[in-house]
Amino acid sequence: MITGGAIYVDDVRFEGEAVGVVVRSPHPHARIRAIDASAARGAPGVLAVLSGEDVARMAKPIACVIPPAAYGRAEALPVDRPVLAAGRVRHVGDGVAFVVAETAEQAREAAELVKVDYELLPEYVEPRAGALGMPIWDAAPDNVAFDWQFGNPALCRDLFNRAAHTVRIHLSIPRLIPNPIEPRAAIGLHDPQSGKLTLVSNPQGVHFVRGGLTRALGLPDGELRVVSPYLGGAFGSKIYAYPEHALVLLAARMVGRPVRWTATRREAFLSDTQGRGHTTEAAMALDEDGRFLALSVHPTVDIGAYFSQLTPITATGVGAPIQGGAYRFQAIEIHVRGIFTNKVPVDAYRGAGRPEANYVLERLIDRAAGELRIDPAELRARNLPDSQTAPFTAVTGLPIGGGRFLDNQRLCLERADRAGFAHRRAEAASRGRLRGFGFAHYLEANGGLQVAAAITPGGLPHECAALKFGADGTVAVTIGTQSSGQDHARPVTLYVAETLGLAADAITVREGDSDALPIGGGTGGSKSTLTSSVAIKQAVDIVIAKARALMARTWNVQSETVQFDRGVFSAAGSLRTVRFADLISRYPGQLDNEGEAALHYGSSANGCHACEVEIDPETGAVEIVRYTGVDDFGHVIDAANVQGQVQGGVAMGIGQALAELAPTPEALQHPLATSSFNHALLRASEIPALDWVDNGLPSATNIFGAKACGESGASAAPPTVMNAIADALSAFPGARELQMPARPEDVWKVISSGGAESSARTTSA
């Protein structure tokens, strides 16, 4: 990828390709009175123009896969995302027509000729229950999508009533744009002989996307193949089947040619699913010694205009298991309200509910430490498990296979030199700067178990792997996961090589073809290493069993007397041996197989991160001067790869804390807010080098001994950075209400509002 050798969707070309362009609504909420596409149909090079009414006769909306019982409803709402809007548009960027032409320029010019008569309707920008006039959906007259509860409210109320201390906090976790460097793209192909459709695209899982599209198009799974080359980033936004996938397939079947669509960066802002969007009221009850008793968390979630395929569970059940962290609460209660707004749908974004939960918890703990005048490290230490390794069950019911929680904190604060911070704060004050120190723990629940159980009650994540042996000694391993910039192949390669006694460079790992395997889980929720571990173990075990049976027949012995160790078969009581590598050419094709397995146990990656900031009181600009991360990812297979994942997650978390904010519907109507040139993404120079420490406790639940790592930085960084900013501004009362993103103008307002006797403070963090 670094040297330019990777093949992306835009590198894949087919003879006779046509190009599609989506005509999108400029309004957040409007009735479509009429569409006049006559001029577009007569424009040079135009092959077809599809409207929402046309598409509705060929395809259903792309359905949410989460049943209503999983998010607290008796019946499902008819709020799935349409392939094209028919009758009404519900957000800026909602597709209303699809123009297909010989070239991209012709398609764009013809799209400008499509005339849509809109009747504007009341728009709902903020997630508030209640509708003035016409609601977004008739089936939800108050714009409430769901009202979901978790935990033990009665016990929480009792503990709050008996608590010596109650601490409350109001937090905003704004919407974010995933913004992968490679935009979404799709090519639709139709074979007129077989009738089979093929989609070449860049999703995070070809099987999941195939399922969403076959349901929408009314096809058996076997009549659609989904193929994915390399992915240039995804962060959750490419998990799903999208309207444009269906459009290129329908258009290809209609015009008899391959049809390509590639999102512009502006379109990505208008149509990609977004992340976060929580406004939360939280409270904690503590006893007289600062022991945690109960936690109450009430988020209101801005879910947008439609349900994407996983929307309800990412807003509810994914984050709930880790809401109490590893802390020893006696009870917890969570009450989530999802509210429709006239915005693009929200769904999974790097962490998918877990960063939100960790943020609320760790900001609330720092608030409690301040109000009770207890050192934040001491308060956490009083409430974390005493044992460093013993498995236990969190207050939410999440099984945690042990962890070095207190050790993570000790190592992190030592590595970050918290003891020397007072001196650095005083030095910064001498330069007229405000310096702050903050840290936070995080806990993950990885493996995709919550999503699988929500889709099918009692269900588990399943994965598949296949092995095909070449006569030349090579091995092709096909897995159902999908790398999106990481290296999922490496642990699989190492396991196959070490177990079967093969050279690692003889093994090729393939992914991204729905025809290659019967099922595939794709990537998402930091699950790929975990799910691929059970699948590849199953496939390798089948290979060994096949080879053992072959050697038993060859040697005329009982199968159970044939032993296998480090790539070599031997017969008990004899000197006969044979290397597995030699069997590949001896028995061509006879050892090929595939294995499918369920993941019964996830992992709970965890860690502690620390951050130091300096603030210029004249401008409010925040500079992160050092950042430390101590993480427990179990057995680390490739330290450089893992550190890269942590650095990337931390970079996204810092961006969320300091700068990023999805444009409002009003801003989306103006081109200035729909380009990476003026969207507030941090640059590399603004991201500090990560001082990273591996403090892994190997997991006993998978063959790699690994815990997930891809989303940890996005969970750890936002509370870490915001706690550091709060510490730097602790002399200013307005800092209590400062929310993400802490942009310079917001920080400056806190400082300029006064309240500090002096901006040069020397008290210890």
Disulfide bonds with the S-S distance in Angstrom:
none
